Amino acid sequence: MAYDETVAARVRACLGRKRAVQVAEKKMFGGLAFMVQGHMACGVLERRLMLRLGDEGTARALQSAHTRPMDFTGKPIKSMLYLEPPGFKADADLRGWVDRAVKFAQSLPPK
């Protein structure tokens, strides 16, 4: 699998606006993951966005359009979801989703 570089560039732009956030990129899940303070926050797999929102955040987010459980291994991962491209077509929508993932990653203990 691969990731869409255009989507990755849009995510980079969102993360670049957060000066106080330490971000690193890592190839994971056959795509590209964005690590915040050593924790995966979000990523791109093909054209989809992967978001790590925690168990509760993911359960709430799955009520939104264009989301589905992340089932990369065939079994749903409770703390993560996939967001299909129509769900982040607008830059403001993408920023909102990325902000939620960054906020969750920042809530985790430092690595």
QUIMO-V707770 format. One record per helix or strand. SS is the DSSP state (~ for helix, > for strand). FROM is the first residue (numbers start at 1). TO is the last residue. If there is no record, write none. Layout:
# QUIMO-V707770
ss = (SS	SS)
from = (FROM	FROM)
to = (TO	TO)
This chain:
# QUIMO-V707770
ss = (>	~	>	>	>	>	~	>	>	~	~)
from = (3	5	23	31	39	48	54	67	77	85	91)
to = (3	16	28	36	46	52	61	70	83	88	107)
